[in-house]
Amino acid sequence: MNRREELTAAAEANAGFAPAVVDGIAQKFAWPGGYPIGYIVDDGETLCADCVNDPSNPVHFEGDRDGWLIWGFQVYEGSAEDYDGAVVCAHCGAVLVEPCSPENDEAMAEEAQRTTDRDPSDSDEDKMRRAGAEHGRAVASWYFDGNTDRATYARTLRGIEEGDPEILDTLPSAPLSGEWADEPTPASVFRDVLEADEAEYDERGESDDLLTAYEEAFSTAAADAIEAAARAQLAP
């Protein structure tokens, strides 16, 4: 089996592992929430999603305890203080939870202030757009992987800048299409974002506009995140 088949089989065999795998790909971020995901191996260390997805790494889901046996995953919702320091991938060193620093503390304080200052009367459309953008950024995190070469980053960036349909058609879109069984649905988005039950969802005449706002924000945020990732990889 290839790595995607291995991940799919692991998710099917272990319901507790399933939320971290979408279409045979270990996810970098959890949805909803957008929090980073780490994959815990048998020696207690953490691997990032890129290292789990990389077929050159000997990760496995059953058998000998050799430091590559994946036991499960953890969603990191807190700061480094909650985990006794920064969380990094034991193999490649990718940072999953940033270390505490005056700069990070200031950034967190600013975000907390923005949350406090947010108008509690935000419209349902505002809430949908925020949630859609958050989801789009999370999905965009696995557009590239550890095997992506520089030429692919350059081709993707050029295609986005020039509006090339061949590239644009590959970008994440239509998250509510129902193409995948574990993707959100219009009803589940209403429930999670607006705390509305299915009966209320069925009754609301403006639902199409709200779902359009969600999907537009998703597509824009995903494309922006992919463009930013390509630029970062191509930077001198």
C-alpha positions in Angstrom: 0.0 0.0 0.0 1.1 3.6 -0.6 1.0 6.1 2.2 -2.5 7.5 1.4 -3.8 3.9 1.4 -2.1 3.2 4.7 -3.6 6.3 6.3 -7.1 5.5 4.9 -6.9 2.0 6.3 -5.7 3.3 9.7 -8.6 5.8 9.8 -11.1 3.0 8.9 -9.6 0.7 11.5 -9.5 3.2 14.3 -12.4 5.6 14.7 -10.3 7.7 17.1 -7.8 8.4 14.4 -10.3 9.1 11.6 -10.9 12.9 12.4 -7.2 13.6 11.6 -7.3 12.0 8.1 -9.1 13.4 5.1 -9.0 11.5 1.8 -6.0 9.6 2.9 -4.0 12.7 4.0 -3.0 13.4 7.5 -4.2 16.9 8.3 -2.1 19.8 9.6 -5.0 21.6 11.2 -8.3 20.6 12.9 -11.7 21.6 11.6 -13.5 23.4 13.1 -11.0 25.6 15.0 -8.0 25.6 12.7 -5.7 24.3 15.6 -2.5 22.5 14.7 -2.5 18.7 14.8 0.5 16.6 16.0 0.8 12.8 15.5 2.0 11.0 18.6 4.4 8.1 18.2 5.2 5.2 20.5 8.2 6.9 22.2 6.0 9.9 23.2 7.5 12.2 20.5 5.4 14.2 18.0 5.5 14.2 14.2 4.0 16.9 12.0 1.5 16.0 9.2 4.1 16.5 6.5 6.4 13.9 8.0 3.4 11.5 8.4 2.4 12.0 4.8 6.0 11.7 3.5 6.3 8.2 2.0 10.0 8.2 2.6 9.5 8.1 6.4 8.8 4.6 7.8 5.7 5.5 9.9 3.3 2.7 10.5 0.2 2.1 12.5 0.7 -1.4 14.0 3.7 -3.6 14.8 7.0 -2.9 16.5 7.6 0.1 18.8 10.5 1.7 16.9 9.8 5.4 17.3 7.7 5.5 14.1 4.6 3.7 15.3 1.8 6.2 15.4 -0.5 5.8 18.4 -2.8 8.7 17.8 -2.9 12.5 17.4 -3.4 15.6 19.5 -5.0 18.9 18.6 -3.0 21.8 20.2 -5.6 24.4 21.2 -3.4 26.2 23.8 -0.2 28.0 24.0 3.3 26.7 24.8 2.6 27.3 28.5 -0.1 24.6 28.3 2.4 22.0 27.0 5.5 22.7 29.1 7.1 24.6 26.2 7.0 24.7 22.4 5.8 21.6 20.5 8.0 20.7 17.5 8.2 17.8 15.1 10.8 15.3 16.3 11.8 14.5 12.8 12.0 17.7 10.8 11.7 20.3 13.5 8.6 22.1 12.2 7.0 24.2 15.0 3.5 23.2 15.9 3.1 25.4 19.0 5.3 28.5 19.1 7.5 29.0 22.2 6.5 31.6 24.7 8.1 35.0 24.0 7.3 38.7 24.7 6.4 39.0 21.0 4.0 36.0 21.1 2.5 37.2 24.4 1.8 40.6 22.8 0.3 39.0 19.7 -2.0 36.8 21.9 -3.0 39.8 23.9 -3.9 41.8 20.8 -5.9 38.9 19.5 -7.7 38.6 22.8 -8.5 42.3 22.7 -9.9 42.0 19.2 -12.1 39.2 20.4 -13.2 41.2 23.3 -13.9 44.3 21.1 -15.8 42.2 18.5 -19.4 43.5 18.3 -21.6 40.8 19.8 -24.3 41.9 17.3 -22.1 40.7 14.4 -24.4 39.5 11.6 -24.9 35.9 10.7 -23.1 36.7 7.4 -20.1 38.0 9.3 -20.0 34.8 11.3 -20.3 32.7 8.2 -17.5 34.6 6.4 -15.1 34.2 9.4 -15.8 30.5 9.7 -15.5 29.9 6.0 -12.1 31.7 5.9 -10.9 29.7 8.9 -11.9 26.5 7.1 -10.3 27.6 3.9 -6.9 28.2 5.5 -7.0 24.9 7.3 -7.7 23.0 4.0 -5.1 25.0 2.1 -2.4 23.7 4.5 -2.3 20.3 2.7 -2.4 21.6 -0.8 1.4 21.3 -0.9 3.3 18.5 1.0 6.9 17.7 1.9 7.6 16.4 -1.6 6.6 19.5 -3.5 9.4 20.8 -5.6 10.4 24.4 -6.4 9.0 24.2 -10.0 5.6 23.2 -8.7 5.6 26.2 -6.3 6.6 28.5 -9.1 4.0 27.0 -11.5 1.2 27.4 -8.9 2.1 31.0 -8.1 2.3 31.9 -11.7 -1.0 30.3 -12.4 -2.7 32.2 -9.5 -1.2 35.5 -10.6 -2.2 35.0 -14.2 -5.6 33.5 -13.5 -4.7 30.2 -15.3 -7.8 28.0 -15.2 -5.6 24.9 -15.1 -4.2 26.0 -11.8 -7.3 27.7 -10.4 -9.3 24.6 -10.9 -7.0 22.7 -8.6 -7.5 25.1 -5.7 -9.9 24.1 -2.8 -13.4 25.3 -3.4 -17.1 24.4 -2.8 -16.5 22.9 0.7 -20.2 22.2 1.1 -20.5 20.2 -2.1 -20.9 16.9 -0.2 -18.3 15.3 -2.4 -16.6 13.7 0.7 -18.5 11.9 3.5 -16.5 13.7 6.2 -16.9 17.2 4.8 -19.3 19.7 6.4 -22.8 20.1 5.0 -25.0 23.2 4.9 -26.9 21.9 7.9 -23.8 21.2 9.9 -22.4 24.6 9.1 -25.6 26.3 10.4 -25.4 24.2 13.5 -21.7 24.8 14.2 -21.4 28.4 13.2 -24.8 29.8 14.0 -25.9 27.3 16.7 -29.0 26.6 14.7 -30.8 23.3 14.6 -31.9 21.6 11.4 -35.5 22.8 11.7 -34.3 26.4 11.9 -32.0 25.8 8.9 -34.9 24.5 6.9 -37.0 27.5 7.7 -34.5 30.3 7.0 -35.1 31.9 3.7 -31.7 33.7 3.5 -29.8 30.4 4.0 -28.5 30.4 0.4 -26.9 33.9 0.8 -25.3 32.8 4.1 -23.9 29.6 2.6 -22.6 31.6 -0.4 -20.8 33.9 2.0 -19.2 30.9 3.7 -18.1 29.4 0.5 -16.8 32.6 -1.0 -14.7 33.3 2.2 -13.5 29.7 2.1 -12.3 29.9 -1.5 -10.6 33.4 -1.1 -8.8 32.4 2.1 -7.6 29.1 0.7 -6.3 30.7 -2.5 -4.6 33.5 -0.4 -3.0 30.9 1.9 -1.7 28.8 -1.0 -0.3 31.8 -2.8 1.4 32.9 0.5 2.9 29.4 1.0 4.3 29.4 -2.6 5.8 32.8 -2.2 7.4 31.8 1.1 9.0 28.7 -0.5 10.3 30.7 -3.5 11.7 33.6 -1.4 15.5 33.9 -1.8 
